[in-house]
Amino acid sequence: MTEEEWGRLVSCAKGKSEPDLVVQGGTVLNVYSGELMEANLWVVGNRIAYVGPRVYEGTQAHVIDATGKVVSPGYIEPHAHPFQLYNPMRYAETILARGTTLSVNDNLMLVLGMEFAQVGRFFEGMAQLPIKMIWGLRLDPQAHLPEKRHKFGHIPVSRMLKNPYVWQVGEVTDWKSWVDGDEEMRDNALAARAMHKRVEGHAAGVSWDTLNVLAAAGITADHEAINADEALRRLRLGVWTTLRHSSLRPDFPQILPELIPQVKNWSRVMMTTDGPTPEYLQNGYTDFLIRHAIELGMDPITAYQLVTINPATYYGVDAEIGGLAPGRIADILLLSDLLNPTPELVIAEGRVVAKDGKLVEPLKEISWADIGMPPVKKLAEPIQPEWFDVYTDRETFPVMRLTNPAITRLAETPVETDESGRVVGLVENSEDLCYVSLLSRNAEWVCNGIIQNFATNVAGLASSYTGAREYLVIGRDREAMAAAVERMQEIGGGIVIVDEHHSVLYELPLVIGGSMGAQTVEELVQKSKELLAVLKDLGHPHYDPVYTLLFLSSAHLPEVRLSSVGLFEMKTKRTLHPSRTLR
């Protein structure tokens, strides 16, 4: 705040000068005292100057009549992944129109493609939007990357921590390496704490003793509690608890009815959507979390506090955002009533930005190619079907058995091989097996395996949307798999499914680095529905297949994953079957 801005703000608070904006006649949701109060709001620039009974009688201010409305602070998403097929710009415009005025975002998909200077420019560009886009920095890449990009060697986390738009490190998925003494992760986490920034965990299913270790190491919050006992465990050990209801993990119905009667102090609890795939956004965003929590028995004012003042306090910015009070940034929502959290009007930084779920004006675009996220380039050489052949000198092979959209289990399966060691007949003679490969984008190496319970009739599927930023290829026909990769490259990256004749059954261009689409969220909703329908017709038994494509190469979930080094077992950290060099 400049001296001039401070002077205007204080003068208006005294009643000696005009406000720029007035919200008058409404019922203010006071998240500090936990009550509803009749009050008017006066705004100067991007900050609130006055909250109280004073009635504006001037002529210069823009007056908004809030009679009969509830006036709420803007919502805060404390843990976001703004790249689930959509890109951060499309994500921002969608959630801003639904009342979320600040989002703390994961940077994983960005740093896998960008260089250090590009990441900084991107953060600066996003900071020009009316929605506050804030960032966390990963300490581990959540995938086994080639050595030259191991642990984000091209992104010096300790330097990026100085960026004002970075508020935390994490989520720390490879927490075991961290607490076992990984020096780089330790030093970056300690640097974050020294700067009074947060360290977010990813501690799914951990015991009381392990959670003690993580809290001692510096974890400040965690969003992985899947039942009331796990949530209470975090609260009792001083770890901020972020309750999750996402497309992959819709946890509220399982956790809230049991948790609500037990929690006596909600001030260290938050709520998150945890990176939902597009279809979820039909229901809303943070507004949907509030509504659903209230439906499940949470006190309405408490539900709002979990997405306003609580995350603001957690990040240490409650003097700036999170509530409606003098000196705070003017992020203001007008609601029809307390039980309907979808706003009729959204004010961000003191300006009206959305009405009735639509932005007043489009957000300023950025050039993705200029910051290191151009479309996928087609390789000069054709994709060869034999690249996807599986070779072994063993009598069994470690098959990946997909048990739900995210989790695989190890199934050692007897195999037959020809004279060259190539596995023959296994996929062709089974109904629920497919070949599965992680192919490097430059075709230097391939990790080949066999997956069970993905689909019964997929000839070829290729996706550049993966946690490792390589190509995931699945199918029962290796020639169709090669054809799917060829087509995926032709459209600049994305997801492609072909039949045994190589005819395209489905395609979704993701031209931003091969990982994100330029389409609107509404367009991606329809394409997501279509993807699920096509896969269901081909025998896919699970929900949320977008996460399956993302996670098969993500080295933070049980039990077997694809990687640059080969099929990798998470628990033992051993390579079950090595990758193969192609050139």
LOROKOL-399418 format. One record per residue: x, z, y of N, C-alpha, C in turn. Coordinates in steps of 0.001 Angstrom, whole numbers, plus 500000, padded with zeros to 6 digits. Each point is the difference from the previous one (the first is absolute). Last residue first. Layout:
residues N
XZYXZYXZY
...
END
This chain:
residues 583
517263471502454408501061499177500601500927500885500797
496600501790497126499618498597499875501057499076500570
499768505257497703500495499173501095499629498545499746
497316504525498272500844498876499580500429499195501213
498407505516498675499638498723500627501018498936499605
499156504252496670500657499539501230499390498721500567
497860504306497311500307498605499675500579499363501261
499206504621499955499541499748498641500332498603499530
502171503632503652499563498616499888499651499719498544
499701504929502593500829499109499189499384498612499949
498505504518501938500815499145500855500971499133499178
496375503216498649501389500121499543500976499235500874
495317500000501058500330501390499708501467500173499635
498111495567500908500124500883501145500518501384499630
501054495110497835499174501156499682500219501071501054
500526494349499925500577501287500368499025501105499659
501593494438499304498895500924499757500546501416500076
503086496962502731499295499791498745498776500879499891
502981499314503868500918500313498896499348499790498642
497605499324504087501123499066500015500979500268498867
494947501477499129500973500207501069501100498963499916
494821502177497913500890498849500113500964500234501156
497628504067497031499884499109501156500975498837499862
497377504575497286500944498884499884499746499036501149
497545503831499887501082500577499214501106498956499910
497466502550503793500216499879498557499551498622499515
501765500447505023498831500369499219500327499900498509
502832498649503714499668501397500308498822500503499183
502425495340500924500662500964499120499713501442500398
497651494860500249500257501158500856500495501159499146
498361495505498663501437500030500297500364501180500899
495517499280498620500725499721498756501510499985500199
496504500635503568500681501143499373500777499675498725
497286496837502819500974500685500848500883500951499195
496391497758497896501031499024500366501098500654500828
496286502648498955500758499690498784501127499031500313
496918501033503391500988501054499799500811499776498723
496489497057500913501019499834501042501095501046499827
495972500008497338501171499283499476501085499761501036
495521502983499402501069499956501013501263499283499504
497023501497495987499569499791501376501239499911500895
499623498601494474500188501073500976499386499649501359
500491497243495745499078501125499809500001501047501096
500742494342499065500681501133500628499072501210499979
499202495266498365500198501135499116500759501168500580
498384495725502010501155499744499140500378501221499168
496465500127503187499642498884499113501119499693499011
500852503183503323499034500540499043499583498917499004
502750498699503590500735500748498983499056500612498966
498065497769503652500747499040499176500737500727498886
497772502676503175499046499257499173500712499024499066
502553502416503192499520500879498941499049499256499063
501522497668503772501107500276499087499532500862498831
496968499192503513500181498821499160501117500212498984
499245503313503225498889499960499052500149498837499037
503056500209503467500246501084499052498894500059498948
499550496986503577501029499530499064500346501081498979
496963501099503438499414498998499110501011499498498978
501541502962503279499005500679499167499413499019498995
502838498349503332500714500559498855499080500803499091
498316498210504043500342498901499090500697500528498750
499043503096503376498748499515499414500265498864499019
503580501697502550499645500905498914498718499527499321
502886496205502282499322501210500446499699500879498787
504239496689499671498545499987500066499453501299500592
504619498763498817499652499839501409498490500058500206
503032502485495931499237498839500429499789499971501502
504131502063496616498827500325500810499323498721500464
503967499997497227499436501301499651498699500314500722
503222496219500508499516499947498630499273501254499573
501671499102504487501009500491499068499604499914498549
496393498643502779500877500909500748500953500641499001
496475497061498628501087499248500626500925500869500845
496360499791495949500537501159500719501261499531500697
495396497645497275501262499890500751500323501316500717
497110498984495490499905500747501255501334499861500722
496882497738495541501219500119500786499702500707501313
497893498347494667499946500904501157501318499894500744
499049497125496375498763500776499911499814500893501223
502874495203498795499962501266500717498613500633499883
502616496777496339499038499922501091499871501380500647
502636498744496026500682500205501286499084499773501196
498983500250495173500240498629500468500673499983501372
498679504068497895500980499387499107500306498551500360
498378503061504054499592499960498594501045499264499176
500807503056504657499714498658499481499544500108498558
500848503098504908499658500021498575499645498578499578
502688502856504366499454498765499425499716500235498516
501528502517505095499561500225498628499319498730499505
503970500432503956498670500524499776499733500243498536
503275496482503346499951501331499425498577500476499836
501058495635501626500736500924500857500047501420499513
498144495936497860499081500522501021500674501051500877
502403497876496404499461498923500844499096500533501106
501758502893496590501004499634500999499458498952500965
497280501215496405500129501138500906501029499707501083
499472496889496511498904499943500963500085501139501005
503179499960496520500164498808500842498911499946501068
499664503324496714501056500304500962500211498827500948
496975499389496485499457500950500971501039500359501052
501292497288496357499151499254500936499407500919501059
502485501954496514500889499240500892499189499229501034
497580502219496692500653500981500857500921499299500998
498030497426496661499026500337501038500576501036500959
502576498903496295499931498828500878499005500242501131
500407503295496645501149499998500898500042498768500903
495892502861497828500537498639499870501141499857501003
497360503891499779500139499755498572500627498644499721
500653503474504529499174499000499339500248499913498511
502075501767505304499313500498498812499237498848499357
503873501537504146499412498871499268499439500535498689
502165501494505244499418500476498758499284498826499335
504153500297503808498810499330499477499573500635498682
502444502696504181500375498880499151498715499363499491
500405504161502614500144498791500810500626498848499220
498528504510498491501434499684500040500305498801500884
495527501670499087500738501099500583501482499751500116
496356495946500216500499500966499031500756501097500726
497565494994500678499608501330500479500391501007498931
500358495358499341501140500446500813499708501344500649
498014497431495337499745500759501223501312500326500681
497279496952495664501223500265500758499630500700501293
497953498420494713499762500663501291501347500227500663
497490497239495429501128500205500896499573500622501312
497222499847495972501054499041499632501226500208500870
496047503453498404500695499503501183501104499054499551
496599502783497374499953498539500088500613499467501291
499518504731498616499970499323498700500138498490500112
501953504453503076498937499001499900500094499333498634
502286504145501087499842499438501342498849498992500007
501889502614496154498827500519500697499953499580501468
504774499735497908498753500133499246498902500529500917
505094497229500452499051500992500502498721499951499183
505665498560499948498672499718499453499086501133500449
504866497765502157499409500978499112498680499499499460
504817498825503369498889499555499166499504501118499099
502974498753504741499736501110499090498744499635499214
503934496980502884498617500236499591499974501192499053
503384497238504091499801500813498809498512500120499688
501622497149503471501304500414499468499859500777498710
496674497805503272500163499622498590501402500303499473
497894501152504342500968498902499985500324499545498585
496934503563500743499532498909500862500957498818500041
499528503164495628500543500130501355499631498771500817
497040502004495960500949498920500282500516500155501423
497348502750495830500347500164501407501129499023500263
495932500094495959501361499823500517500063500393501461
496848499845494968500070500490501377501446499928500460
496177498229495833501361500071500513499936500526501435
496093501439496694500456498928500875501507500143500203
495551501940496560501382500002500458500260498795500894
495925501277497298500126500738501259501440500128500474
498455497671495896498975499714501001500296500621501357
503511498059496052499311501212500433499015499658501111
503194496924497970499195500507498889499242501284500341
502986497778503107499072498962499551499062500510498906
503556502743501713498938499812500981498933499061499470
503676500619497130499384501295500304498829499847500962
503058496375498284498726500298499378499298501251500441
505350499491500628499035498936499726498720500596499424
505026501145502839498801500559499376498969498892499839
505381499176500096498783499924500823498814500558499223
504694499300498499499611501335500454498765500014500855
502135496217497581500642500266501290499710501404500522
498098498247495904501447500089499838500743500287501295
494996501726499925500592498816499372501514500152499969
496347504190499800500790499136500875500477498769499233
496024504408500001500772499019499246500718499100500988
498003505409500318500035498602500435500775499158498993
497352505290501007500807499124499139499907498543500461
499408504197503425499212499096499154500915499147499132
499435504590503520501008499278499218499287499197498912
498279501987504749499524499722498649501057499162499280
499072503216504827500926499271499154499409499846498603
497238500350504840500587500816498949500863499108499111
497808499991505459500326499344498737500558501027499025
496804499864504913500825500689499019500238499119498774
497157498845503946501326500408500473500953500459498913
495220498446499481500645499081500936501443500338500353
498675501679495315499092499939501150500695499137501051
501942500216495780498892500899499678498974500115501123
503997496512497824499350500349501267498763500841499694
504803499005497354498553500105499780499348500537501272
504820497405498411499351500773501059498494500010499744
504227499411496303498846499398500668499445500955501049
504745499382497204499257500969500824498886499342500823
502046498558494936500160499683501426499144500972500813
502634499382494701498841500373500816500286499642501455
503214499063496780498817499733499188498714500403500710
504711498250502468499413501150499329498765499587499203
502769497405503105500696500095498721499491501197499205
497740496505504057500430501336499575500767499901498688
497177497041504371501026500043498962500330501450499658
495997496657502608500469501356499733500974499959498829
498239496221503993500186500350498590500571501411499868
499174497432504143499126501114499654500051500349498511
502378496319502050500461501190500706499210501236499559
498942495520498585500866500796499125500598501216500702
497251496711502340499230500891499122500882500889499132
501470498159504916500091499604498597499197500967499123
500012498061505401499916501198499171499937499576498532
502451496837503743498697500400499460500097501271499169
503274498970504268499858499651498591498639500437499491
501091500907504463500348498587499841499808499538498565
497014504006502152501330499764499467500249498512499817
496673502154503746499995499425498657501430499760499548
498298503888503520500574498661499909500005499532498551
496718503634502948500912499781498876500507498564500025
498456502041504716499429499682498685501094499829498942
501422503189503957499439498652499932499322499773498648
502123504093502682498951499930498990499365498604499975
503462501949503176500493499999498628498955499958498916
499513499802504941500498501317499612500285500072498501
498326496035502145501101500430500867500563501363499607
496145498101497833501217499292499607501198500474500816
495648501635501037500560500580498778501303499314499590
497526500752504818500522498912499182500705500590498780
495665502139502850501454499951499960500418498852499097
495270501364503220500665499655498750501524500105500132
495763502698502548501076499049500219500763499764498712
494779501387499914501313500586500228501047498904500162
494693499326501363500938500002498870501322500650500382
495348501605502238500879498838500092501012500064498873
496390502925499911499600499344501245500843498752500227
498925501946495024500917500137501123499474499252501213
496754502138496204500737498776500341500925500270501177
496710503181498079500829499534498897500794498740500265
497150502167503342499203499688498812500828499339498900
502853500163504087498582500364500069499324499548498719
505372500904502357499094499514498961498592500504500241
503709500847503010500628498960499173499061499457498936
500531502931505027499042499618498964500590498835499205
503198503626502478499313498717500170499010499783498868
503177503789500463499205499949501223499260498702500242
502625501000496010500902500040501149499232499796501307
496797498932496513501372500293499599500899499909501219
494467500231498248500882499997501170501388500397499502
495065498154497742501355500514499799500784499834501294
494505500174497953500933499592501051501348500663499726
496539500529496915499356498906500726500929499446501062
501594502555495264499722500056501443499238498779500504
500046502900495280500378498655500426499640499838501473
498978504003497374501311499935500655500472498601500372
495451503045499016500325498564499939501318499765500718
497898504276499818500012499579498598500265498512499834
499562502164504305501145500588499305500113499516498560
497715496703503545499813501425499700501160500463499142
500185495876502320498547500188500134499612501436499677
504842498870502078499299499943498725498511500192500234
504947498682502717498588500342500175499281499761498677
505469501050501443498992499263499247498612500492500379
505553499924501929498658500598500038499034499105499234
505261501063501895499469499295498827498660500652499696
503655500721503884498554499776499949499633499037498873
504142503763500618499740498561500077498524499749499719
501302504782502031500113499220498764499731498523500255
499623503458503379501374499640499710500178499174498748
495645503020500349500809499502501123501454499774499590
496434499506496140500367501095500907500853499433501121
497917498719494949499553499626501337500212501186500926
502870498576495315498812500670500514499679499518501404
503640498205497312499327500797498988498759500717500468
504831498610502738498866499333499347499297500989499083
503613501443502890499794498636500493498718499377499456
501808504323498788499913500083501462499702498640500616
500751500521495312498657500439500375499857500251501499
503693498395496809499596499267501208498610500434500476
502743501041495808500547500641501186499638499333501301
498702499151495189501079499170500553500557500561501313
496422502309497862501028499789498979501182499224500559
496153500528502683500801501222499918501130499843498997
496940496507500314500744500086501256500903501225500004
497016499394496363501189499143499941500812500003501291
496071502698500101500912500410498939501208499067499869
496363499137503124500956501018500445500990500389498899
497104496346498649500278499998501440501074501033500327
497837499199495661500517498678500391500245499918501505
498310503976497810500996499527499027500583498647500368
496377502033502467501300500621500296501096499491499073
495501498664499268500603499324501155501370500597500325
497540502065496587500365498645499582500656499224501143
498176504281500887501251500076499243500470498611499598
495810500344501993501064500171500989501359500113499312
496140499665497160500280498802500792501136500169500998
499751502545495247499437500236501330500359498823500904
499717499106494768500902500552501002499267500201501322
498189498020495746499814501405500310500936500599501025
499290495315498274500422500820498871500029501491500326
498904496687503286499040499815498905500320500892498805
503057499841503596498777500727500392498959499909498883
503915497499499442500294501431499892498774500838500349
499757495341500593499986500345498583500270501497499799
500212498208504400498627499928499476499940500485498550
504253499631502036499212501079500598498607500040499379
502792496430498733500477501275499456499164501162500521
499195495738501807499464500123498643500444501307499347
501762498848504207498586500369500140499337500162498630
504388498343500239499951501455500169498565500478500166
499489495553498691501376500447499807500012501531500122
496137496010498414500570500659501157501420500424499704
497196497410497031499299501263500215500430500704501277
502010495934498458498595499696500278499226501276500345
504578499969498507499768500040501436498595499542500382
501786499899495473499694501368500431499560500030501457
501722495985497987498588500274499727499554501378500483
504744498467500312499010499556500989498557500387499737
503829503260498201499922498545499946498765499542500778
502603504686501211498975499364499172500116498481500005
502978504284501506500222498572499761498962499322499146
499691504809501307501159499648499175500053498514499627
496889503129502646499524498909499138501122499455499119
499393505223502192500601498675500082499290499011499088
500010505440502606499380499024499096500643498640500215
501405505692500636499693498720500636499306499106498976
501527505632501037499477498963499102499685498755500819
501263504593501425501167499297499483499602498952498962
496800502895502209500827499505501106501245499254499538
496083502421497728500155498543499882500994499439501008
498572504803497309500669499526501219500317498524499834
497797502336496562499564500847501108500592499564501333
498789497842494785500893499957501160499406500826501133
497660499352495786501193500821499839500882500068501248
495805497354499286499706501440499968501250500881500000
500576495151500019499324500506501198499682501489499923
501886497351496281500932500511500997499297500691501162
497648497799496391500665501203499513500884500625501067
497687495927500971499000501016499630500624501300499496
502952496220501164499374500752501091498962501030499548
502544496874496962500763501097500592499204500856500985
498414496008497533500609500881499010500577501263500631
498030496478502664498969500607499146500558500964498963
503136497650502983499128500988500637498947500596499054
503547496400499168500080501372499489498950500962500542
501597494764499092498842500540500739499746501446499591
504070496361499580499744501391499639498839500539500838
501123495428500418500633500263498711499676501397499490
498418498682504236499430499061499037500563500249498612
499939504273503068500458498619500191499302499088499010
500454505207502117498917499231499391500304498535500284
502622505258500403499979498536499918498700499488499383
502499504481502846499038499617498974499783498491500052
504139503332501483499237498841500455499098499543498862
502911504642501595499314499308498905499116498893500563
504721503208501235498773499408500527499387499097498929
503040504180498769500087498544500132498667499479500535
501197504670498711500317499606501370500155498517500219
498628502570495960501444499931500167500404499424501361
495428500426498677500552501336499789501518500032500165
497574495866500262499678500871501128500679501362499859
500397496968496406500748499542501170499756500929501196
497527500785496103501414500264499734500848499615501203
495433498891499968500230501402500336501460500386499786
498689495680498682499900500135501459500296501439500424
499763499050495410501215499427500587499983500109501517
496169501438497656501129500875499707501284499469500628
496010497402500256500003501144500916501193500915499759
500664494879498770498941500962499694500170501209500917
502933496299500265498847499282499433498900500953499537
504599499501503594499155500913499231498756499268499511
503698498211502864499804499618498612499184500990499173
502026499707504750498657499432499899499591499728498557
503549503301503364499871499190498791498538499575499860
504127502467503615498614499650499663500008499165498737
504041501942501640499085500656500937498533499703499715
505261500307497467498727499280500050499025500771500905
504643501386498769499588499561501327498737499186500072
502534502702496438500829498866500409499570499419501340
497504503488497924501298500529500429500901498885500509
495898498771498142499774500689501275501308500570500540
500126498024495747499783498985501035499759500643501368
500428502837496239501268499304500256499837499002501136
496119502171498478500883500939500686501312499334500381
497101497635497272499548499968501386500784500997500847
500767499981495396500568498799500619499579499889501453
498178503550497467501441500175500174500629498791500681
495384499836498877500242500982501051501494500131500282
498784495353497862499681501396499703500227500887501228
498604494614500179501132500900499793499518501438499791
497519495544500803499964500763498772501106501007499798
500835496486503759498824499945499136500196500862498757
502259499372504755500270500880498863498791500072499082
502287497983504497499154499239499076500164500682498643
501058501308505693500254499911498577499044499080499272
502252500565505303498788499924499186500331499771498537
502156502008504770500466499445498729498817500016499042
500815500132505858499427500470498752500610499288498782
502240501415505020499109499004499416499665500421498575
503138501985503385498632500525499973499008498930499558
504873499718500048499316499379501134498544500459500093
502703501472496427500733500422501198499367499440501264
498336498659495780499601501363500314500698500510501260
501216495744498391498614499999500468499564501404500401
504196499518498000500015499456501357498592499986500595
500499501230495510500477501060500884500048499525501450
498874496832496736498930501002500116500411501134500930
503218496739499011498947499434500847498830500966500165
503571501202497114500463499967501386498921499456500935
499131500061495290500120501359500558500355499959501482
499946495934497606498647500505500211500035501383500641
504130498168498791499394499201501074498594500494500318
502399501972496362500540500370501310499323499246501137
498177501742495166500320498705500603500397500229501460
498613503485496607501226499904500776500373498639500523
496031501977497546501157500065499112501310499685500719
495718499745502147500294501408499730501165500173499030
498715495508501093500246500765501232500396501436499686
498604497117496540501361499676500436500373500823501226
495598500440498539500916500602499029501453499708500374
496304498122502425500372501357500407500967500648499015
497965495274501153501088500353499083500522501397500335
496523498353502652499542499770498628501072500376498977
498685501185505221501160500024499126499523499873498564
497795498086504816499873500969498961501166499907499014
501777500137504115499147500087498820498946498903500048
502270502506504362500556499252498883499099500237498796
498657500117505552500286500675498740500851499110499097
498472498825504471499650501418500012500342500715498703
500965495353503415500204500517498643499786501507500029
499996497240503912498791499683499249500120500399498533
503592500445503258498893500909500354498719499736499227
505190499281498264498940499210500621498801500901500308
503934501387497593500010500250501434498914499212500738
500954499500495282499279501250500273499918500308501490
502575496375498161498602499675500268499176501250500301
504546500462498706499896499389501338498549499714500358
500918501701495716500368501021500977499942499455501422
499256497109496249498868500880500278500348501002501094
501851495008498995500540501360500129498913500967500460
499950495216497355499193500746500967500565501417500104
501759496804496940499963499229501235499199500704501097
500395501756495536501314500035500637500043499261501317
496365501620496624499869499490501366501340500034500739
499580501116495258499739501075500960499967499518501451
501821496264497119499662501306499446499870501037501115
501133495109499926498913500544500817499592501384499515
503513497504497890500277499759501419498896500524500914
499690500206495123500952500951500577500190499808501498
495282498709497822501376499566499767500974500838500815
495531502524498973500411498805500721501381499556499541
495712503060498249501423499820499733500427498670500594
496010503157502034500247498938499033501502499929499760
498094502896503249498879499972499070500101498833499024
503148501609503641499272498733500092498829499865499039
502032504483502732500308499236498790499102498773499970
499786502840503665501333500418499582500435499275498733
496360498521504139500247500321498601501444500452499797
496960500491504530501117499254499424500196500431498556
495616499835503824500879500789499163501085499099499448
496663499469504649500630499590498743500739501123499308
495662498311503805501163500868499807500522499787498583
496409497861503846500550499718498680501342500716499882
495322500173503230501372500494499858500448499800498557
496420497013503011500087500986498927501458500425499861
499189496731503148499242501188500428499917501068498916
504307496673500262498582499929499671499264501235500515
504823499144500117499276499461501152498492499932499761
503347501322496732499735501075500958499248499508501228
501641497087496538498770500663499603499619501114500972
504105497721500683498863499100500186498681500653499649
504013502375499200499752499864501434498785499115500264
501505500408495560499412501266500461499652499926501482
502324496336498211498628500060499499499304501278500459
504554499443500934499183499115500847498544500033499568
503071502391497343499844500614501311499139499176500931
501130498181495825499076501119499828499748500685501343
503225496589499805498640499466499948498969501117499848
504647500968499866499577499689501366498557499494500025
501929500904495701499897501202500840499455499680501390
498559496596496228501277500629500293499782501110501032
496201498086496296500594499943501332501406500591500020
497067499866496031500230498643500481500758499918501303
498835504099497709500463499168498895500296498580500470
498112503257502907501459500076499895500533499244498798
495244500147500777500692499385501130501505499995499781
496946502103497005499912498550499851500750499284501116
499840504851500128500672499449498831499993498475499958
498430503740503196500768498822500428500549499194498829
495509503537501313501138499749499130500715498733500467
496909502954503447500084498934499012501284500021499185
496099502642503337501396500215499623500252499185498736
496237499629504219500280499871498573501491500198499776
495627500546503934501416500192499667500152499933498494
495779499351501986500798499626501170501486500291499816
494972499088497366501329500554499746500931499512501098
495304498624499642500251501297500613501336500635499714
497941495523498833499248501053499311500412501394500465
502105496035501651498581499765500265499120501054499340
504631500034499140499745500388501386498522499834500330
501642498510495824499773501445500039499749500491501420
500818495324499297498869500433499180499739501488500151
503754497922502083498768499618500682498768500485499229
504309500778498105499816500741501251498671499656500658
501340497592496088499666501397499698499664500755501287
501697495720500406498608499939499543499493501397499634
504515499720501228499154499610501135498523499978499606
503384500910496650499759501108500931499132499643501203
499133497202495545501237500322500710499711501083501051
497608498828494909499912499827501450501355500341500618
499966500616495481499585498611500212499828499712501489
501164504330499620499403499759498696499256498662500042
502728502728503439500388498684499486499476499781498591
500401504155503050499254498938500687500326498591499512
499859505349498588500785498866499503499327498737500554
499972505718501400499434498664499824501017499027499410
498783505297501621500787499438498893499439498630499643
498089502947503424501356500552499906500890499339498968
495734498800503496500337499768498583501444500450499804
496028501218503862501409499818499659500121499817498496
495935499463504252500428500447498686501478499659499762
497359501184504839500349498917499091500562500550498703
496641503185502667501353499436500143500171498800499060
495028501035501744501009500485499054501382499511500391
494504500750501604501267499454500495501132500634499191
494380498953499389501104500928499748501293499314500417
494862498991502065501098499633499114500944501186499775
496108499741503054499535499932498619501073499671498982
501241498666504803498823500840499738499511499791498572
503849498106502675500062500462498611498815500890499643
501874496074503772498926500959499758499991500362498516
503982498237503443499370499739498704498976501101499749
502882497762504477499234501104499422499326499534498710
504330498732503473499138499393498980499296501143499279
501752500568505190500298500119498575499029499175499148
499674500498504883501119499163499575500225499996498493
496733502582502849499608498599499807501102499145499381
498295505650499922500701498980500767499531498601499650
498842504484498176499065499420500962500663498930500854
500427503327495128500630498998500864498942499359500893
500215505074497746499293498708499957500638499046500990
501607504692497084500027499271501270499364498618499831
500804503468496496498662499690500504499983499158501272
504175499652496452499156501097500436498693499535500609
505384498285499208498911500139499028499142501183500454
504284496462502074499042501110500133498981499925498862
503764496968500383500323500910501107499107501247500000
501992496095496275498840500773500428500446500982501085
502519495163498985499898501404499642498725500646500553
502040495467500720499757500110498563499822501456499556
498815498600504918500969499235499229499669500109498523
497348503398501880500857499310500958501079499261499220
494795502489499081501242499388499516500720499326501155
495863503890498589500547499154501043501390499527499557
495193502134497562501436499734499955500376499077501150
495822503884498626500376498666500471501521499870499965
496288503281497030501090499855500969500171498538500373
497529503847496384499578499037501005501094499906501058
500868501343494770499770500528501348499592498877500940
501122501791494455499458498930500827499667500580501367
503942501889496467498611500059500457499619498706500709
504478501950498381499104499743498884498534500057500379
504294500418502605499163501184499784499032499825498845
502987496457500997500822501200500186499201501259499669
498139495563500084500690500280498738500917501209500103
495437498078502442501205500727500359500708500434498710
496287496186501659500468500676498798501339500650500330
495887498695503510501398499855499596500265500793498721
495657497485502413500338501253499328501395499848499414
497932497254504528500082500102498556500262501405499502
499741498031504676498710500302499383500030500202498506
503825497062502485499115500998500594498735500184499178
505274497898500788499049500024498882499081501182500271
503527496806503197499234501227499774499093499794498792
504710497765502782498955499883498978499317501354499849
503320499424503274499825498576499691498822499780499059
500426504125503757500451499571498679499864498481499866
500783502678504811499078499338499085500626499794498609
501308504162503373500119498543499963499121499454498887
500224504689501002500381499483501313500161498481500015
499087503461496384498818499442500636500285499379501345
503022502005496587499570500878501090498714499522500649
502016497372496650499573501248499365499503500993501042
501951496000501514498651499774499463499462501263499345
504406500127501545499092499867501136498560499801499535
503451500020496797499749501345500512499015499959501172
501402495862498176499274500764498986499619501382500538
502731497162502631498621499514499943499164500833499043
504622500918500196499332500363501247498547499574500018
502757498698496396499730501435499965499230500439501239
501534495600499853498892500187499065499615501480499915
503780498925502584498784499493500640498789500215499095
504255501050498305499612500965501033498696499576500674
500605498226495055500782499940501225499510501066500984
499943499904494442499155500000501182500890500000501245
END
